[in-house]
Amino acid sequence: MLKTLDLSQVIVLDIETVPQYSSFNDVPPHLQMLWEQKTHFQRKPDQSADEFYERAGILAEFGKIICISLGIFSYSNKAHSLRLKSFYGHDEKEILKQFSTLINKQTPNLMFCAHNGKEFDYPYLCRRLLINGLEIPPQLNISGKKPWEVNHLDTMEMWKFGDHKHYTSLNLLASSLNIPTPKDDIDGSQVRQVYYEEQNLERIVTYCQKDVLTTAQVLLKFKGMDIISTENITIVS
């Protein structure tokens, strides 16, 4: 599986998102109405739009990106290594600018890899770039491309093997493949709380980088290769 994939042309990616406002009361009235309309069929019968707002981060129209973490492969001394780099902060537009600047320096043949990336990370990035008035990098822009021209890898899609109803979390997949994962003190559902209530962005960045590392290890397993050892993992500023 993926025997011919050139890892030097792959960047592993993960994003963390939160609602644009800390609480539903802070949302402008016209957006409150649109949120109620958008989530009408997603909410439980007795659940108000206010109560459901903590999930606003998963919708690009109502959320924003606070961290983009990347994993870049390299090979030396007969072993693969991974460099982790993150763009993060409170200014989403600046995060996206820094990300785009790095990506635009890469070859047009660059491939992204993410877990559930085709359903979440890739389209979310494109929507937020557009909302912020920024150009979508060619490696992300799939408009007008044929399916085989889209250089987007998705470890969850690969694990489905055509079973479209199957969903597997990254942690479960890593466990199934015997990939050790550090025990996190948060999960994706807690990012909003950690960001707005604890105001601990660094904690979120660490969580995001761990997901990138785990996705990279899964990709290596799919290629039938050994996972990367701890000493070959570097975090760069």
N, C-alpha and C positions, 0 to 999 in steps of 0.2 A: 504494500500500500504506500503510495507517494514516493516510490523508490527514486524517481527522476527529479523530485522537487529540489531545487537549489536553495538551501537555507540562507545563503548570502543575499538572496533577493526577497527575503521575507521579513516583515516587521510584525511582531505580535502586539496586539493593541487591546486596551480595556479603558472604559470611561466610567466616571462616577458622576451622577446627576442628583440634583435636589430641586424641590419646587422653587419657582422664582421669588416667592414671598414666604416669609417665615410662618405666617398663619393665614387662614382664609379671610379673616377680618381685614388684612392688609391688602387684599386683592382688589383692584379697582372694580366698581360695580358692574361695568359692562363685561369684564372678564369673569366675574362671579357667575353671571348669567350664562355665559358661554361654557363655563366649566360644568354648571348644572346640566346643560343640554348634552355636552359631550359625554358625561359619565352616567347619564340617566339609566342606561341598560347595564352598566357595570356594577352599580351599587346594589346592595341588598335592599329589599323593600323598606326596611325600617332605618336605613342608613342615609344620613343627610349629606349634602354636598360638602358641607363644612367638615364632617367627620372623615370623608373620603379624601380630603385635600392632601393628607400626608403622602398620598401616592402620586401627586402631581408631577414629581420628578421623572416619572417614566414616560411622560408624554412631552414631546419636544415643543409643542405649542405653549405649554404651561411650566416647563422645567428649564433648567440651565445646567451646563457642564461646569464642574468645579475641579476636575482632574482628568487628564489624559496621560496614561502610562504606556510606554513603549518598551518592547524587548527586541534587541538587535543581536543576531547571531554572529559569531566569528569562529574561526577554526585555527588552532595552532597547537603544536606539540602533541599531535595525534588525538586531540580532544576538542569538543565544542565548548564554547563559553557563551555567556549571555550578558549583555550590558543593559541595564534598566535605566530609563530616563523618564522623568515626569514633568509635565507642564501643569501647574495648579495655581489656584488663587481665587479671589473673589470677583475679579474682572474677567468675565467669560470671553469677551472679545479679544483681550490680550492673550489669553490661553490659546484661543483658536488661531490667532496670528502667529504665535510662536510655533505651534504645531504645523501650520501650513508652510512656514518658512523652511522648516526642516524637511518636510515631505517633498516640497518643490525642488529641493536639491538632489533628490534621489532619481534613479532611472525611471522612465515611464513604465518599465516592466515590473516595477516593485509590486509585491503581493502583500496584502494585509491578512492577518490571521487573528480571529477572535472567537470566543465561545458564544454562540448565539448572535454572532456579529451581523449576520444578514437580516435578522429580525429586529435588532436593537442598535448596536454600536454604529454601524455604517450609515443607516438612514438617519439616525439621530444626529450624527456629526454633520451630515449634509444639510439637514433642516436648520440646525443652529448656525452653520456658516452662512446660509442664505438669509436667515433672520437678522444676522449681524452685519449684513451687507458685504460679506467676504466671498471671494471666488472659491469654488470647490476645486481642490487639487485634482488633476486628471486621473490619479490612481483611485480616487473615490467616486468620481463622476461616471455613472454607468448609463447616462442618457444616450440613446441611440446605439448602444453596444449590443452585440449578439451575446447570448449566454456564455459561449465559450471564450469571449473576449474580456469577460469580467474577472479580474485578478483578485477575487475575494475568497479566502478560505474560511471555513466555519467548522470548528471541531465538533460542535453539536450536530450539525448537518451530516458530517462524515460518519459519526457514530450511529446515525439513524439507518444507514444502509438502505435508503428508500422507504423506510417505515415512517411516513410523514406524521403520524399521530403520536410518535414517541418523543418524550422530552426527558432529558437527563441533565441534572445540574453539573456544574464543573467539579464540585467536590465529590459527587457520587462517581463521576467518570474517572477522576483521578484515583479514587479508592479502588475502583474496579480494576484499574490498570496497575495497581500496586505502586502508585506514585506517592511518596510521602508529602503531606501538606502540613504546614505549621498550623497550630490551633489558633484561629482568629478570635479576638474578643468582640468582634462585630460581624454582622453580615449585611447584605445589601439593603435589607429592610430597615436597618438602623442608621443608615448614612445621613438621612435628614435630621434625625435627632442629634447625632454627633456634630453635625455642621452648625445647626442653628441653636441648639440648647447647650451643648458642651463647648462649641466653638473650637473644636480640635481638628483642624484641617490636616495636620500632619498624620494623625491617626488614620484618616481616610486615605491619604496618599500611600501609606504603608499597606493598607488593605488592597488598594488597587494594584500596586506592584506585585503583591503576592498572587493575585489572580493572573497577571501577565506571566509570571514565572510558571505557574501551574499549567496554563494553556500551552506555553512553550514546551514543557515536559511532555504533555499529552501529544503534541505534534511529533516530537521525537519518537515516542512510542508507536505512533501510527506509521512512522518510517522504519520501524524495526530497529531503532538505535537505542543506545544507552542514554539515560537521562543525564543532565548536567550536574556535576558535583558542586557542593557548596562553595568550594574554593575558586570555582570558575564562574561565579556570579558576582557582578560588579554593579553598584549603583553610582551613576555619574550625575553631576549637577548640570 
